[in-house]
Amino acid sequence: MGEDAVIVVRQRDGSTKAFLNSCTHRGNRLCHADSGNAKAFTCNYHGWSFAADGTLAAVPLEHEVYRDEIDRGRWGLRPVAKVESFHGFVFGCFDPQAPDLREYLGDMAWYMETFMATGGGATLVGPPMKSILRCNWKTQTENFIGDAYHVGWTHGAALQVIGGPLAGLTGNAAIPFDDAGLQITTRHGHGFGVIWDSGPAIHRDSDAYRRYQAEQTPLVQSQLGDVRARLFSAHWNSGIFPNCSFLYGTNTWKVWNPRGPNEIEVWTWTLVQNAMSDDLKREIVRRAVETFGTAGTLESDDGDNMEACTWMNRGFQTRKGMMNSAMGLGYEGPRADLPGVVGQGFIGETSHRGFYRFWAEMMQARSWQDVRAADDRWTESLLRHDGADFWNRKDKGQAA
């Protein structure tokens, strides 16, 4: 979580707790594994031992050197204030005043249920692949939250080799941009870009993926309605503020862990639905590793750009300038059938503006009370026009 390592532990009652992965004696790392089973966590420095609930369970030579005066209740592991699960995906927050997870996800939860509450649920295939990038954490989050603009250029050569539905974006070919997808941003900076009917994305055996989606879509429709049934067969570039990203269709789930302002540790899992066949799951894992794994073709393309963007913008004169994020401004607004602010076309910067608007809001807020006070007017700072009637106007090609 940020630059703080944590231990996430299932409790005897089935609940989940998380603690700083730091011995309260000298701060040494307690747990060295990504996953596994343990009844206790014992420090390899001086032997302090902590139970699964975080309490200090044992202190070597407690009688002889501490004279039985150490207060074990005071020196337990430091807990993460809020730990909650959304369809099996565990999120944590250090701020006890932060909203509950469902409130924080807001409208994004409605979208994520498209694949998390269907197909037997979703799961991550691990352990995670890990790598280091010399870039600011926001650059990758911004790129994944809905940047379809770069795909035809940055990944053009790779897509020609890889194939799949997304290969049609190579060179930003002449495609029906306004009708091919959408950009969406929601409260708290979450958002995504969607490309309709491109769920198989970059998978070689796209027929198998399409058959799976064809089988599942009627079930999604019966459970969640027509809109999310269409989203189920689409491809998403998505982000959960601040530093969690996923590609639904390409089936990659990432966390960008900051290591200071100019470096991140990237954790990458493969996202699959439990109802998928074992063969399809294996195909998805292979393609995820080939494309967005540590040495993946598309991962390498993105990494070069993100590092260059970070380091070129560190210059004293460069920082005085302003960058353009106006794509699609004026062609977005609330829409009756979709939560959040919806931008026209799958190539745009609606989700980028939503991400940075909330980042700026968090940087200026003194507390979550300040953030909540802006809940009713968050779209005002995002839309340059009234916005309420954009999706109702007969000619959507004319911005207000």
DAHU-V560689 format. One line per field, one symbol per residue. ss: DSSP state (h for helix, s for strand, l for the rest). A space follows every 50 residues. Layout:
# DAHU-V560689
ss: ???
This chain:
# DAHU-V560689
ss: lllllssssslllllssssslllllllllllllllllllsssllllllss sllllssslllhhhhhllllllllllllsllsssssllssssslllllll hhhhhlhhhhhhhhhhlllllsssssssssssslllhhhhhhhhllllll hhhhlhhhhhhhllhhhhhhhhllllllllssssslhhhlssssslllll lllllhhhhhhhhhhhhhhhhhhhlhhhhhhhllsssssslllsssssll lssssssslllllssssssssssllllhhhhhhhhhhhhhhhllllhhhh hhhhhhhhhhhhlllllhhhlllllllllllssssllssssssslllllh hhhhhhhhhhhhhhlllhhhhhhlhhhllllllllllllhhhllllllll
